[in-house]
Amino acid sequence: MDKILRVNMGAEGGPKVSVEPLGAYAGLGGRAMTSAIVSKEVPPTCHPLSAENKLVIAPGLLSGSTGAMTGRISVGCKSPLTGGIKEANAGGQPAQVLGRLGYAAIVLEGQPKDNTLYKIVINHQGVKVLPANELKGLGNYKTVEKAKEEYGDKIACISIGQAGEMKLAAASVACTDPELRPTRHAGRGGVGAVMGAKGVKLIVLDDTGAKMRSPKDPEKFKDANKRFVEGLRRHPVTGQGLPAYGTNVLTNVINEAGAYPTYNFKEGRFTGAAKISGETQAETEKARGGNPTHGCHRGCVIRCSGIYVDKDGNYISKQPEYETVWAHGGNCGIDDLDAIAQIDFLDDDIGLDTIEMGATIAVAMEAGLAKFGDAQAAIELVKEVGKGTPLGRILGSGAAVTGKVFGVERVPVVKGQAMPAYDPRAVKGIGVTYATSTMGADHTAGYAVATNILKVGGNVDPLSPQGQVELSRNLQIATAAIDSTGMCLFIAFALLDQPDTFQALVDMINAFYGLNMSADDVAALGKKVLSMERDFNLRAGFTSKDDRLPDYFKKEALPPHNVTFDVPDEELDKVFNW
């Protein structure tokens, strides 16, 4: 990956393609690459949907290699949802294909002069930007079907649905899985809206004829990769829990811990949790002929994805993940897995972040647009977004906007982005991450649940304010580094508990690039990424007042523990003191 592809969508005479060496961006991948380009090249005060914003798509440092778990891709820009810097992360095939094609990043710049919609076709022969108005108004599934008809089934696709075309702030960017289904999404922060603002509907990637990326030291890389895989398979979370039950294995765990946000973050336990748990989901899939164990990209050894089918064995959606099951399930008082899977399919097809949409529908329910527990009403609300009705456009703009429009006080957002499936009052480490992350409320930015609840990497009492700032700080640093490698974040469970597995990862990077990195160097990379992101947000106008949870989390006690979020503001302001 020795080049950057730039596509100026607003060039005179139509979109212009240029390829350039890495230059100042050499040695960066994934989130480090997207955040470096956005921080350096995008005016922090620009409108996120303007020509000045850029959409950066970057595979990780090890993507396109034989390394396990290296198929994550980063999508970065100035966020239409938060107004700050954004990196949204997805699985699927595109990262591996882009890596083999030699591109360390695709940068979409400028804006078309008219309403023409485009597709970009990239293969080992070069790049073409073609008008694609025939794709206007299509969902992601039909868009990918059209691409298969034209380019065959050996491709990978990056696309947007109707939400991205409408430039809605909850719009995602879809990536195809190994079966060419648009089920893996860079969901958070409205990155799909920025792709839509660039006039790009579809990116087709074809690595036919391209070779696997070769490490500088093949033998050392092979040995390190073997040790790394052994470590993942040895750990109970990555080797047993996730493969068997998917990410939704967490439903019963978090519900039991009293940290499962229910009825728009009013309670910490959901009486219907067992009906929508990972265990029930896996049993249902097996009984119907689906599959609870599936890899979202080639080279995945955890295989926490799956296939969800109806009673007749017909495909409904990929296995809904924990966050999706919570967002459209417990948070809305819905305990029907089939309904949740239907909504998951709609979100993927329309191109919407499932977390943002689930939180938004719960806010809408609190406003009286539907009753908590009404699955059919929830389905219809999501369909409104796809239709582009006035109500749909409000909902598709996210929970914060919906709360303002309908006069709801209790809106669970930070920096305009909805909170995921852990109540910050009962998992205070994740509350610190929600409050202080550069990305807005985001569990993946520093997954303190691992240590607070699962006791991975130590044990910090989830109900006490003590130790949460240090925990979140260390995890945010580590996560920023992992997000730059192209590795799946779930490797962190094994890395935190098994020093030899962490060393194997470092050895992989060193062998691939001919480096001599230490653990301290990995931490330094994470700090560098966070510093770039913090600097962008500062220049965009963010202050310490933006690193806060909504006040009601400090005042309303959450059952069953009857706790509030009580990590002091002065402590939150120390997260980035290193």
C-alpha positions as CSV (number, residue, x, y, z in Angstrom):
1,M,0.0,0.0,0.0
2,D,2.3,2.7,-1.3
3,K,-0.2,5.2,-2.8
4,I,-3.2,7.4,-2.1
5,L,-6.0,7.7,-4.6
6,R,-7.7,11.1,-4.8
7,V,-11.0,11.6,-6.6
8,N,-11.9,15.3,-7.0
9,M,-15.7,15.1,-7.6
10,G,-15.9,18.8,-8.3
11,A,-13.1,19.2,-10.9
12,E,-13.8,21.2,-14.1
13,G,-15.2,18.9,-16.8
14,G,-16.2,16.2,-14.3
15,P,-14.5,14.1,-11.6
16,K,-10.8,13.8,-11.8
17,V,-8.6,11.0,-10.6
18,S,-5.0,11.3,-9.3
19,V,-2.7,8.9,-7.6
20,E,0.1,10.1,-5.4
21,P,2.8,8.7,-3.1
22,L,2.2,8.5,0.6
23,G,4.5,11.4,1.4
24,A,3.8,12.8,4.9
25,Y,1.3,10.0,5.5
26,A,3.8,7.1,5.2
27,G,3.6,4.5,7.9
28,L,-0.1,5.2,8.7
29,G,-3.1,3.0,8.2
30,G,-6.8,2.8,9.2
31,R,-7.8,5.4,11.7
32,A,-4.4,6.9,11.9
33,M,-4.6,7.6,8.2
34,T,-8.1,8.9,8.1
35,S,-7.6,11.2,11.1
36,A,-4.3,12.5,9.8
37,I,-5.7,13.5,6.5
38,V,-8.9,15.0,7.9
39,S,-7.0,16.9,10.6
40,K,-4.5,18.3,8.1
41,E,-6.6,18.9,5.1
42,V,-10.2,19.6,6.2
43,P,-11.0,23.1,7.6
44,P,-12.4,22.3,11.0
45,T,-15.1,25.0,10.8
46,C,-16.4,23.9,7.4
47,H,-19.9,22.6,6.9
48,P,-19.7,18.8,6.9
49,L,-21.7,18.5,3.7
50,S,-19.7,21.1,1.9
51,A,-17.1,20.7,-0.9
52,E,-14.4,21.5,1.7
53,N,-15.0,18.3,3.7
54,K,-13.3,15.1,2.6
55,L,-14.3,11.5,2.9
56,V,-11.2,9.3,3.6
57,I,-11.5,5.5,3.3
58,A,-8.4,3.6,4.5
59,P,-7.5,-0.1,5.1
60,G,-5.3,-0.9,8.0
61,L,-1.6,-1.4,8.1
62,L,-1.9,-5.2,7.7
63,S,-5.0,-5.3,5.4
64,G,-4.4,-7.3,2.2
65,S,-1.9,-9.6,3.9
66,T,-2.3,-13.2,5.2
67,G,-2.5,-11.9,8.7
68,A,-5.6,-13.0,10.7
69,M,-8.3,-10.4,11.7
70,T,-6.9,-7.7,9.4
71,G,-10.1,-6.9,7.4
72,R,-11.3,-3.7,9.2
73,I,-11.6,-0.5,7.2
74,S,-11.8,3.1,8.5
75,V,-14.0,5.8,7.1
76,G,-13.2,9.4,8.2
77,C,-14.4,12.9,7.7
78,K,-15.9,15.9,9.6
79,S,-19.1,14.4,11.0
80,P,-22.5,15.8,10.1
81,L,-23.8,14.4,13.4
82,T,-21.2,15.7,15.9
83,G,-19.5,18.5,14.0
84,G,-16.2,17.0,15.0
85,I,-13.7,14.6,13.6
86,K,-15.1,11.1,12.8
87,E,-13.7,7.7,12.2
88,A,-16.3,4.9,11.6
89,N,-15.1,1.4,11.4
90,A,-16.4,-1.6,9.4
91,G,-15.6,-5.2,8.5
92,G,-16.4,-6.9,5.3
93,Q,-14.1,-7.5,2.2
94,P,-13.2,-3.9,1.0
95,A,-10.2,-3.4,3.3
96,Q,-8.5,-6.6,2.1
97,V,-9.2,-5.8,-1.5
98,L,-8.0,-2.2,-1.3
99,G,-4.8,-3.4,0.4
100,R,-4.0,-5.8,-2.3
101,L,-4.7,-3.1,-4.9
102,G,-2.0,-1.1,-3.2
103,Y,-4.1,1.9,-2.0
104,A,-3.4,3.1,1.6
105,A,-6.4,5.5,1.2
106,I,-9.1,6.8,-1.1
107,V,-9.8,10.5,-0.6
108,L,-13.1,11.8,-2.0
109,E,-12.8,15.6,-2.4
110,G,-14.9,18.4,-3.8
111,Q,-18.5,18.2,-4.9
112,P,-20.2,17.6,-8.3
113,K,-21.5,20.8,-10.0
114,D,-24.9,19.1,-10.7
115,N,-27.0,16.3,-9.3
116,T,-25.3,13.5,-11.2
117,L,-24.6,10.4,-9.1
118,Y,-21.4,8.5,-9.7
119,K,-19.8,5.1,-9.2
120,I,-16.1,4.6,-8.9
121,V,-14.6,1.3,-10.3
122,I,-11.1,0.4,-9.1
123,N,-9.1,-2.6,-10.3
124,H,-5.4,-3.5,-10.9
125,Q,-5.7,-1.7,-14.3
126,G,-6.7,1.6,-12.9
127,V,-9.7,3.8,-11.8
128,K,-12.8,4.9,-13.6
129,V,-15.5,7.3,-12.4
130,L,-18.7,6.8,-14.2
131,P,-22.2,8.4,-14.1
132,A,-24.6,6.1,-12.2
133,N,-28.0,7.9,-12.1
134,E,-29.6,4.5,-12.7
135,L,-28.8,3.7,-9.1
136,K,-30.6,6.7,-7.6
137,G,-33.0,5.9,-4.9
138,L,-31.9,2.2,-4.6
139,G,-31.2,0.5,-1.3
140,N,-27.8,-1.0,-0.7
141,Y,-29.0,-4.6,-1.5
142,K,-30.3,-3.6,-5.0
143,T,-27.2,-1.4,-5.6
144,V,-24.9,-4.3,-5.0
145,E,-27.0,-6.6,-7.1
146,K,-26.7,-4.2,-10.0
147,A,-22.9,-4.2,-9.4
148,K,-22.8,-8.0,-9.5
149,E,-24.7,-8.0,-12.8
150,E,-22.2,-5.7,-14.4
151,Y,-18.9,-6.7,-12.8
152,G,-19.4,-10.3,-11.6
153,D,-19.2,-11.8,-8.1
154,K,-15.5,-11.5,-7.5
155,I,-15.8,-7.9,-6.4
156,A,-16.2,-6.0,-3.1
157,C,-18.5,-3.0,-2.8
158,I,-18.7,0.2,-0.7
159,S,-22.0,1.9,-1.1
160,I,-24.7,4.2,0.4
161,G,-28.5,3.7,0.6
162,Q,-31.3,6.2,0.4
163,A,-30.2,7.8,3.7
164,G,-26.8,8.7,2.3
165,E,-28.3,10.1,-0.9
166,M,-30.6,12.3,1.3
167,K,-27.5,13.3,3.3
168,L,-29.1,12.4,6.6
169,A,-26.9,12.6,9.7
170,A,-27.5,9.0,10.7
171,A,-26.5,7.6,7.3
172,S,-23.9,4.8,7.2
173,V,-21.4,3.5,4.5
174,A,-22.1,-0.1,3.7
175,C,-19.3,-2.7,2.9
176,T,-20.0,-6.1,1.5
177,D,-19.3,-9.4,3.3
178,P,-17.7,-12.4,1.6
179,E,-21.1,-13.4,0.2
180,L,-21.5,-9.9,-1.3
181,R,-24.2,-8.7,1.0
182,P,-24.0,-5.1,2.2
183,T,-24.2,-6.0,5.9
184,R,-21.0,-4.5,7.3
185,H,-21.4,-0.8,8.1
186,A,-19.2,2.1,9.0
187,G,-22.2,3.3,10.9
188,R,-21.4,6.1,13.3
189,G,-21.4,9.8,12.8
190,G,-23.1,10.2,9.4
191,V,-20.2,9.2,7.1
192,G,-22.8,8.0,4.6
193,A,-24.1,11.6,4.3
194,V,-20.7,12.8,3.4
195,M,-20.3,10.1,0.7
196,G,-23.7,11.3,-0.6
197,A,-22.6,14.9,-0.6
198,K,-19.7,13.9,-2.8
199,G,-22.1,12.4,-5.3
200,V,-20.7,8.9,-4.9
201,K,-23.3,6.1,-4.6
202,L,-21.0,3.1,-5.1
203,I,-17.3,2.1,-5.1
204,V,-16.6,-1.2,-6.9
205,L,-13.3,-2.9,-5.9
206,D,-11.8,-5.8,-8.0
207,D,-8.5,-7.3,-7.0
208,T,-8.5,-9.9,-9.7
209,G,-4.8,-10.3,-10.8
210,A,-3.5,-8.5,-7.7
211,K,-1.1,-10.4,-5.4
212,M,-1.3,-10.8,-1.6
213,R,0.8,-8.2,0.2
214,S,4.2,-9.6,1.2
215,P,5.9,-9.1,4.5
216,K,9.5,-8.0,4.7
217,D,10.3,-11.1,6.8
218,P,7.8,-13.8,5.7
219,E,9.0,-16.4,8.2
220,K,8.8,-14.2,11.2
221,F,5.4,-12.9,10.1
222,K,4.1,-16.4,9.6
223,D,5.3,-17.4,13.1
224,A,3.9,-14.3,14.8
225,N,0.6,-14.8,13.0
226,K,0.4,-18.4,14.2
227,R,1.0,-17.3,17.8
228,F,-1.5,-14.5,17.5
229,V,-4.2,-16.9,16.2
230,E,-3.4,-19.4,19.0
231,G,-3.9,-16.7,21.5
232,L,-7.3,-15.7,20.1
233,R,-8.5,-19.2,20.1
234,R,-7.2,-19.8,23.7
235,H,-9.2,-16.9,25.2
236,P,-12.7,-17.6,26.5
237,V,-14.3,-14.6,24.8
238,T,-12.6,-14.7,21.4
239,G,-12.3,-18.5,21.3
240,Q,-15.6,-19.6,22.7
241,G,-18.2,-16.9,23.6
242,L,-18.1,-14.8,20.4
243,P,-17.9,-17.7,17.9
244,A,-20.8,-19.6,19.6
245,Y,-23.2,-16.8,20.3
246,G,-21.9,-13.7,18.4
247,T,-21.7,-10.3,20.0
248,N,-25.2,-10.7,21.4
249,V,-23.8,-13.0,24.0
250,L,-23.6,-9.8,26.0
251,T,-27.4,-9.3,26.4
252,N,-27.8,-11.6,29.4
253,V,-24.5,-10.5,30.9
254,I,-25.2,-6.8,30.7
255,N,-28.8,-7.2,31.7
256,E,-27.8,-9.2,34.8
257,A,-25.3,-6.5,35.6
258,G,-28.2,-3.9,35.7
259,A,-26.5,-1.9,32.9
260,Y,-28.9,-2.7,30.0
261,P,-30.5,0.6,29.0
262,T,-34.2,0.0,28.7
263,Y,-37.2,2.2,27.7
264,N,-34.9,5.1,26.5
265,F,-32.4,4.7,29.3
266,K,-35.0,4.6,32.1
267,E,-34.1,1.2,33.6
268,G,-31.0,-1.0,33.7
269,R,-32.8,-4.4,33.3
270,F,-35.2,-5.6,30.6
271,T,-37.7,-8.3,31.5
272,G,-37.7,-9.6,27.9
273,A,-33.9,-9.9,27.7
274,A,-33.8,-13.7,27.6
275,K,-36.1,-13.7,24.5
276,I,-33.6,-11.7,22.5
277,S,-30.3,-13.0,24.0
278,G,-27.4,-14.4,22.0
279,E,-28.2,-17.9,23.4
280,T,-31.8,-17.7,22.1
281,Q,-30.7,-16.1,18.9
282,A,-28.1,-18.9,18.2
283,E,-30.7,-21.6,19.0
284,T,-33.3,-20.0,16.7
285,E,-30.8,-19.7,13.9
286,K,-29.7,-23.4,14.2
287,A,-33.3,-24.6,14.4
288,R,-34.2,-22.7,11.2
289,G,-31.2,-23.6,9.2
290,G,-29.3,-20.4,9.6
291,N,-25.8,-20.1,11.0
292,P,-24.7,-18.5,14.3
293,T,-21.0,-18.6,13.3
294,H,-19.7,-16.7,10.3
295,G,-16.8,-14.5,9.4
296,C,-17.5,-11.0,8.1
297,H,-14.2,-11.0,6.2
298,R,-11.8,-13.6,5.0
299,G,-9.1,-14.2,7.6
300,C,-11.4,-13.8,10.5
301,V,-10.8,-16.5,13.1
302,I,-13.3,-15.2,15.8
303,R,-16.3,-15.5,13.4
304,C,-18.8,-13.6,15.6
305,S,-21.2,-12.8,12.7
306,G,-24.0,-15.1,11.6
307,I,-27.0,-15.5,9.3
308,Y,-30.5,-15.0,10.5
309,V,-33.4,-16.6,8.6
310,D,-37.1,-16.7,9.0
311,K,-39.3,-19.7,10.0
312,D,-39.2,-21.0,6.4
313,G,-35.4,-20.7,6.2
314,N,-35.4,-17.5,4.1
315,Y,-32.7,-14.9,4.6
316,I,-33.8,-11.9,6.7
317,S,-30.5,-10.3,7.6
318,K,-27.1,-11.0,8.9
319,Q,-27.2,-12.0,12.6
320,P,-28.1,-8.8,14.4
321,E,-25.3,-7.7,16.6
322,Y,-25.5,-6.9,20.3
323,E,-25.8,-3.2,19.8
324,T,-28.5,-3.6,17.2
325,V,-30.5,-6.1,19.3
326,W,-30.3,-3.7,22.2
327,A,-31.1,-0.5,20.2
328,H,-34.1,-1.9,18.4
329,G,-35.0,-4.4,21.2
330,G,-34.6,-3.6,24.9
331,N,-34.2,0.1,24.5
332,C,-37.5,0.2,22.7
333,G,-39.2,-2.4,24.9
334,I,-39.2,-4.9,22.0
335,D,-38.5,-8.6,22.7
336,D,-39.2,-10.1,19.2
337,L,-36.0,-11.3,17.4
338,D,-37.8,-11.6,14.0
339,A,-38.9,-8.0,14.2
340,I,-35.4,-6.9,15.3
341,A,-33.9,-8.7,12.3
342,Q,-36.3,-7.1,9.9
343,I,-35.3,-3.7,11.2
344,D,-31.7,-4.6,11.0
345,F,-32.2,-5.5,7.3
346,L,-34.0,-2.1,6.7
347,D,-31.2,-0.2,8.4
348,D,-28.6,-2.0,6.3
349,D,-30.6,-1.5,3.1
350,I,-31.5,2.2,3.7
351,G,-28.0,2.7,5.0
352,L,-28.5,3.8,8.6
353,D,-26.5,3.4,11.9
354,T,-28.5,0.8,13.9
355,I,-27.4,2.4,17.2
356,E,-28.4,5.9,16.2
357,M,-31.7,4.7,14.8
358,G,-32.6,2.5,17.8
359,A,-31.9,5.4,20.2
360,T,-33.9,7.7,17.9
361,I,-36.9,5.5,17.8
362,A,-36.8,5.2,21.6
363,V,-36.8,9.0,21.9
364,A,-39.7,9.1,19.4
365,M,-41.6,6.5,21.6
366,E,-41.0,8.7,24.6
367,A,-42.4,11.6,22.6
368,G,-45.6,9.6,21.9
369,L,-45.1,8.7,18.2
370,A,-45.4,5.0,19.1
371,K,-45.7,2.9,22.2
372,F,-42.7,1.2,23.8
373,G,-42.9,-2.5,22.8
374,D,-44.7,-1.9,19.5
375,A,-42.5,-3.7,17.0
376,Q,-44.6,-3.0,14.0
377,A,-44.7,0.7,14.7
378,A,-40.8,0.7,15.0
379,I,-40.6,-1.0,11.6
380,E,-42.9,1.6,10.0
381,L,-40.8,4.4,11.5
382,V,-37.7,3.1,9.9
383,K,-39.5,2.7,6.6
384,E,-40.4,6.4,6.8
385,V,-36.7,7.2,6.7
386,G,-36.3,5.2,3.5
387,K,-39.2,7.0,1.9
388,G,-37.8,10.4,2.7
389,T,-41.0,11.7,4.3
390,P,-40.7,14.8,6.5
391,L,-41.0,12.6,9.6
392,G,-38.4,10.2,8.1
393,R,-35.9,12.9,7.5
394,I,-36.3,14.0,11.1
395,L,-35.7,10.5,12.4
396,G,-32.9,10.0,9.9
397,S,-31.1,13.0,11.4
398,G,-30.6,11.2,14.7
399,A,-31.7,11.2,18.3
400,A,-30.6,14.7,19.1
401,V,-32.5,16.3,16.3
402,T,-35.6,14.1,17.0
403,G,-35.5,15.1,20.6
404,K,-35.4,18.8,19.8
405,V,-38.2,18.5,17.2
406,F,-40.5,16.6,19.5
407,G,-39.6,18.4,22.8
408,V,-38.0,15.5,24.6
409,E,-35.6,16.3,27.5
410,R,-34.2,12.8,28.0
411,V,-32.0,12.3,24.9
412,P,-29.0,10.0,25.5
413,V,-26.3,11.7,23.3
414,V,-22.8,13.2,23.7
415,K,-21.6,15.6,21.0
416,G,-24.9,14.9,19.2
417,Q,-24.2,11.1,18.9
418,A,-26.4,8.5,20.5
419,M,-25.1,6.3,23.3
420,P,-24.7,2.6,22.7
421,A,-25.9,-0.4,24.8
422,Y,-24.4,0.3,28.2
423,D,-25.9,2.7,30.7
424,P,-23.1,5.0,31.9
425,R,-24.5,5.1,35.4
426,A,-24.0,1.3,35.9
427,V,-20.8,1.0,33.8
428,K,-19.0,4.2,34.8
429,G,-15.8,3.5,32.8
430,I,-17.8,3.5,29.6
431,G,-19.5,6.7,30.8
432,V,-16.1,8.3,30.9
433,T,-15.4,7.1,27.3
434,Y,-18.8,8.4,26.1
435,A,-18.2,11.8,27.6
436,T,-14.6,12.3,26.5
437,S,-14.1,10.4,23.2
438,T,-13.3,12.6,20.3
439,M,-16.1,10.7,18.4
440,G,-19.1,11.5,20.6
441,A,-20.8,8.7,22.6
442,D,-19.0,5.6,21.3
443,H,-18.4,2.3,23.2
444,T,-15.7,1.2,20.8
445,A,-13.5,4.2,21.5
446,G,-12.5,2.8,24.8
447,Y,-14.4,-0.3,25.8
448,A,-14.3,-0.1,29.5
449,V,-17.0,-2.7,29.7
450,A,-14.3,-5.3,29.3
451,T,-12.8,-4.5,32.6
452,N,-15.8,-3.1,34.5
453,I,-18.1,-6.1,33.7
454,L,-16.2,-8.9,32.0
455,K,-13.1,-8.5,34.2
456,V,-10.9,-8.6,31.2
457,G,-7.5,-6.9,31.8
458,G,-8.2,-6.4,35.5
459,N,-11.2,-5.5,37.7
460,V,-12.5,-2.0,38.1
461,D,-15.8,-1.7,40.0
462,P,-18.4,-0.5,37.5
463,L,-20.5,1.3,40.1
464,S,-17.6,3.3,41.7
465,P,-16.2,6.5,40.2
466,Q,-12.7,5.3,41.3
467,G,-10.2,4.3,38.6
468,Q,-12.5,4.9,35.7
469,V,-10.6,7.8,34.2
470,E,-7.3,5.9,34.0
471,L,-9.1,2.9,32.7
472,S,-10.8,4.8,29.9
473,R,-7.6,6.7,29.1
474,N,-5.6,3.6,28.6
475,L,-8.3,1.9,26.5
476,Q,-8.8,4.9,24.3
477,I,-5.0,5.0,23.6
478,A,-4.9,1.2,22.9
479,T,-8.0,1.4,20.7
480,A,-6.7,4.2,18.5
481,A,-3.6,2.1,17.8
482,I,-5.6,-1.1,17.1
483,D,-7.9,0.8,14.8
484,S,-4.9,1.8,12.8
485,T,-3.7,-1.8,12.1
486,G,-6.9,-3.0,10.3
487,M,-7.4,-5.5,13.2
488,C,-10.8,-6.2,14.6
489,L,-11.3,-4.5,17.9
490,F,-12.4,-7.8,19.5
491,I,-8.8,-8.9,19.6
492,A,-8.4,-6.6,22.6
493,F,-10.0,-9.2,24.9
494,A,-7.0,-11.5,24.3
495,L,-4.5,-8.7,24.2
496,L,-5.6,-7.4,27.6
497,D,-5.4,-10.8,29.3
498,Q,-2.5,-12.4,27.4
499,P,0.8,-10.5,27.1
500,D,2.2,-13.1,24.7
501,T,-0.7,-12.5,22.3
502,F,-0.1,-8.7,22.4
503,Q,3.6,-9.4,21.7
504,A,2.6,-11.6,18.8
505,L,0.6,-8.6,17.3
506,V,3.6,-6.3,17.7
507,D,5.8,-9.0,16.1
508,M,3.5,-9.2,13.2
509,I,3.7,-5.5,12.5
510,N,7.5,-5.5,12.9
511,A,8.0,-8.5,10.6
512,F,5.7,-7.1,8.0
513,Y,7.4,-3.7,7.8
514,G,10.9,-4.5,9.0
515,L,10.4,-2.4,12.1
516,N,11.5,-2.8,15.7
517,M,8.4,-1.4,17.5
518,S,7.9,-1.9,21.2
519,A,4.8,-1.8,23.3
520,D,5.6,1.8,24.1
521,D,5.7,2.6,20.4
522,V,2.2,1.2,20.0
523,A,1.0,3.4,22.8
524,A,2.7,6.3,21.2
525,L,0.8,5.7,18.0
526,G,-2.5,5.7,19.9
527,K,-1.6,8.9,21.6
528,K,-0.6,10.5,18.3
529,V,-4.0,9.6,16.7
530,L,-5.9,11.0,19.7
531,S,-3.9,14.2,19.8
532,M,-4.6,14.8,16.1
533,E,-8.3,14.2,16.7
534,R,-8.4,16.4,19.8
535,D,-6.6,19.2,17.9
536,F,-9.2,19.1,15.1
537,N,-12.1,19.2,17.5
538,L,-10.5,22.1,19.4
539,R,-10.1,24.1,16.2
540,A,-13.7,23.2,15.3
541,G,-14.9,24.9,18.5
542,F,-15.2,22.1,21.0
543,T,-14.3,22.8,24.7
544,S,-14.2,20.8,27.9
545,K,-18.0,21.5,28.2
546,D,-18.5,19.1,25.3
547,D,-16.9,16.3,27.2
548,R,-19.9,15.8,29.4
549,L,-22.9,13.5,29.7
550,P,-26.4,15.0,29.6
551,D,-27.3,16.3,33.1
552,Y,-30.1,13.8,33.7
553,F,-27.5,11.0,34.0
554,K,-26.1,12.8,37.0
555,K,-29.6,13.3,38.6
556,E,-31.8,10.4,37.7
557,A,-30.9,7.2,39.6
558,L,-30.9,4.0,37.4
559,P,-32.7,0.9,38.7
560,P,-31.9,-1.7,39.9
561,H,-28.7,-0.3,41.5
562,N,-30.2,3.2,41.9
563,V,-27.0,4.9,40.9
564,T,-26.2,8.1,39.1
565,F,-23.1,9.0,37.0
566,D,-20.8,10.6,39.6
567,V,-17.4,10.8,38.0
568,P,-16.5,14.5,38.7
569,D,-16.1,16.9,35.8
570,E,-12.6,17.8,36.9
571,E,-11.7,14.2,36.6
572,L,-13.1,13.9,33.1
573,D,-10.9,16.8,32.1
574,K,-7.8,14.8,33.0
575,V,-8.5,11.9,30.6
576,F,-6.0,13.2,28.0
577,N,-3.3,14.2,30.5
578,W,-0.5,11.8,29.7
